[in-house]
Amino acid sequence: MDFRDRLRKAMNDNSLNSRELSKRCGLSEASISRYLLGQMEPKVDAIKKMADALHVDPVWLMGIDKEETRWDYSMKVGSMALLLENMTPSEQDQVDKYIKFLISLRGGNDA
């Protein structure tokens, strides 16, 4: 499932429409509608607001399954570079989103 599918599922699970989610998270109803249609990708701060309002993990909402993002921390830098080179563009995008999310948790900028 991608972001918009997970957003729709979380909204359904919470019995919320775009207007109600907008009120809960402080984002415009138009933005939420664009996210649901796949016309716009949310920034990390918007994902965190929606995840909080929907009571879901923001990483899950981004379309990333935690099992898919576990890293062997003893892996050497060269091995990690090789791993990234062999990922599909979609997988690379997921890694990029996850790294940006982790940076945001530490108070960093949305690189």
C-alpha positions in Angstrom: 0.0 0.0 0.0 1.2 3.5 -0.8 0.7 6.7 1.2 -2.7 7.6 -0.2 -4.0 4.0 0.3 -2.9 4.1 3.9 -4.3 7.5 4.5 -7.7 6.3 3.1 -7.5 3.2 5.3 -6.7 5.1 8.5 -9.4 7.6 7.7 -11.9 4.8 7.2 -10.7 3.0 10.4 -11.4 6.3 12.3 -14.6 7.0 10.5 -13.3 10.4 9.3 -13.9 12.2 6.0 -11.5 14.9 4.6 -13.3 17.7 6.5 -13.1 16.0 9.9 -9.4 15.1 9.4 -8.7 18.6 8.4 -10.2 19.9 11.6 -8.3 17.4 13.7 -4.9 18.0 12.2 -5.0 21.6 11.1 -4.4 21.0 7.4 -6.6 22.3 4.7 -9.3 20.0 3.4 -8.1 20.7 -0.1 -4.6 19.4 0.8 -6.0 16.3 2.3 -8.1 15.7 -0.9 -5.0 16.2 -3.0 -3.1 13.6 -0.9 -6.0 11.1 -1.3 -6.0 11.6 -5.1 -2.2 11.3 -5.3 -1.9 14.8 -6.8 0.4 16.0 -4.0 2.8 14.4 -1.6 2.8 15.7 2.0 5.8 17.0 3.8 7.1 15.3 6.9 5.3 17.8 9.3 2.0 17.2 7.6 2.5 13.4 7.8 3.1 13.7 11.6 0.0 15.8 12.1 -2.2 13.4 10.1 -0.7 10.4 11.8 -1.3 11.9 15.2 -4.9 12.7 14.3 -5.4 9.2 12.9 -3.6 7.4 15.8 -1.2 5.6 13.4 2.6 5.4 13.1 3.8 8.1 10.8 6.3 5.7 9.2 3.5 3.3 8.4 1.4 6.2 7.0 4.3 7.1 4.6 3.9 3.6 3.1 6.9 2.0 4.8 6.6 -1.2 6.7 9.1 -1.3 9.6 10.1 -4.9 8.7 11.3 -3.6 5.4 13.4 -0.9 6.9 15.4 -2.9 9.4 19.1 -2.5 8.9 22.0 -4.6 10.0 23.9 -1.9 11.9 27.2 -3.8 11.6 27.0 -3.4 7.8 29.9 -1.6 6.3 29.4 1.7 4.3 30.5 0.1 1.1 27.9 -2.7 1.5 25.2 -0.1 2.2 26.1 1.8 -0.9 25.9 -1.4 -2.9 22.5 -2.2 -1.4 21.2 1.3 -2.3 22.4 1.0 -5.8 20.5 -2.3 -6.3 17.2 -1.0 -4.9 14.4 0.0 -7.2 13.6 3.7 -7.4 10.5 3.1 -5.3 12.6 1.4 -2.6 15.2 4.2 -2.7 12.3 6.7 -2.3 11.1 4.8 0.8 14.7 4.9 2.3 14.9 8.7 1.5 11.5 9.3 3.2 12.5 7.3 6.2 15.8 9.1 6.6 14.0 12.5 6.4 11.5 11.3 9.0 14.3 10.2 11.4 16.1 13.6 10.9 12.9 15.4 11.7 12.5 13.5 15.0 15.9 14.8 16.0 14.9 18.4 15.3 16.7 18.6 11.9 15.4 20.2 8.8 13.4 18.4 6.1 16.5 17.9 3.9 
